[in-house]
Amino acid sequence: MLEGPAYAGWEALAVSETGMTVYIDRTTIHRDTYVVTMSVLHDYQEPERLSSGSFLSFTAQQQYDCGEARSRTVSAIVFAEHMGNGTVLYSGAGNYMWQPITPMSISNVLWQAACPDGKSTAVARLNQ
C-alpha cells in the first residue's frame, strides 16, 4: 500500500521510476460485459511539457478490456497543477485506439485493478 495524502476519491495504485503516481477513483468504475470504464489520474513529480505549457497532472476516462488485455483512452484533461488542479491546458476526446497491456507497466497495474480476475470474458468483480 502506498502512503501519503488522500485526495477526494483518488486511491494511489503505483509510482513509476520517474516518480509519477497513478490513482484511480473506484466510485467511477462501470462494467459493461467485459469492458470496464474508470477514471484515472496521473500525477507527476516533475513538470511535463505540452505545446500549451507545462503540466503536473492529467485525468483520463480509460477503458479496459478484460477479455483481450488491452486499454484505450476515452477522454483526457491536462492540468497545470498536481492532482487535477489548476489551469486546464487540454481537454478532449481520446483516440479510442485499443492498445495491448504491457507486462510490468503502469497500464498493467491499472488493467489488474479493472480486471482483478485476470483475462476473462466474464464481467470483472472488484473487491470493495
C-alpha positions in Angstrom: 0.0 0.0 0.0 1.3 3.5 -0.9 1.5 6.0 1.9 0.8 9.7 1.5 -2.1 12.2 1.5 -5.5 11.0 0.2 -7.3 13.3 -2.2 -11.1 13.2 -2.7 -11.8 9.7 -4.1 -8.4 9.0 -5.5 -6.6 5.9 -4.5 -2.9 5.6 -5.2 -2.0 2.4 -7.1 1.6 2.7 -8.2 4.6 5.0 -8.6 6.7 4.9 -11.8 10.5 5.0 -11.8 10.3 8.7 -12.7 8.1 9.5 -9.7 4.7 9.7 -11.5 1.9 8.4 -9.2 -1.2 6.8 -10.8 -4.5 6.9 -9.0 -8.0 5.5 -9.6 -11.4 6.6 -8.3 -13.2 3.3 -7.6 -16.6 5.2 -7.4 -16.3 5.8 -11.2 -15.9 2.1 -12.1 -18.6 0.9 -14.6 -18.7 -2.5 -16.2 -20.4 -3.4 -19.5 -20.0 -7.0 -20.4 -16.2 -7.4 -20.1 -15.2 -3.8 -20.7 -14.5 -1.7 -17.6 -14.5 2.1 -17.7 -12.9 4.1 -14.9 -11.3 7.5 -14.1 -7.5 7.5 -13.8 -5.3 10.3 -12.5 -1.6 10.6 -13.4 0.3 13.0 -11.1 3.9 13.9 -12.0 6.7 14.8 -9.6 8.4 17.0 -12.2 6.6 19.1 -14.9 5.9 17.5 -18.3 5.5 19.6 -21.5 2.7 20.2 -23.9 2.6 22.8 -26.7 0.2 24.8 -24.4 2.6 24.7 -21.4 4.0 22.7 -18.6 1.7 20.3 -16.6 1.8 18.3 -13.5 -1.2 16.0 -13.8 -3.9 14.7 -16.1 -7.1 12.8 -15.6 -8.5 10.3 -18.1 -11.6 8.2 -18.7 -10.0 4.9 -19.5 -11.5 1.6 -20.7 -10.0 -1.8 -20.0 -10.9 -4.9 -21.9 -10.8 -7.9 -19.5 -11.2 -10.4 -22.4 -8.4 -9.1 -24.6 -6.0 -7.5 -22.0 -6.0 -4.1 -23.7 -6.9 -0.5 -22.9 -7.9 2.8 -24.5 -8.4 6.4 -23.6 -11.9 7.8 -24.0 -11.2 11.4 -22.8 -8.4 13.3 -21.1 -8.0 16.6 -19.2 -4.5 18.0 -18.6 -3.9 20.3 -15.6 -1.1 22.7 -14.8 -1.0 21.7 -11.1 -0.9 18.5 -9.1 -3.9 16.2 -8.5 -6.1 17.6 -11.3 -5.9 21.2 -10.1 -5.0 24.5 -11.7 -5.4 25.7 -15.3 -6.8 23.3 -17.8 -4.2 23.1 -20.6 -6.1 20.5 -22.7 -9.4 18.8 -22.7 -10.7 16.4 -25.3 -11.6 13.0 -26.6 -9.1 10.2 -26.6 -8.0 8.4 -29.7 -10.2 5.3 -28.9 -7.5 3.0 -30.3 -7.1 -0.1 -28.3 -3.5 -0.7 -27.0 -2.2 -4.0 -25.7 -1.4 -4.1 -22.0 2.4 -4.3 -21.5 3.5 -6.6 -18.7 5.2 -4.9 -15.7 3.9 -1.4 -16.7 1.6 1.2 -15.2 -1.1 0.1 -17.7 -0.8 -3.4 -16.4 -1.4 -2.2 -12.8 -4.5 -0.3 -14.0 -5.7 -3.3 -16.0 -5.4 -5.5 -12.9 -7.4 -3.0 -10.9 -10.1 -3.0 -13.5 -9.9 -6.8 -14.2 -9.0 -8.4 -10.8 -9.8 -11.9 -12.0 -7.4 -11.5 -14.9 -8.1 -12.2 -18.6 -11.7 -13.3 -18.8 -14.8 -12.6 -20.9 -16.8 -12.7 -17.7 -17.6 -9.3 -16.0 -14.8 -8.4 -13.7 -15.6 -8.2 -10.0 -13.9 -5.7 -7.7 -13.4 -6.3 -4.0 -14.6 -3.2 -2.4 
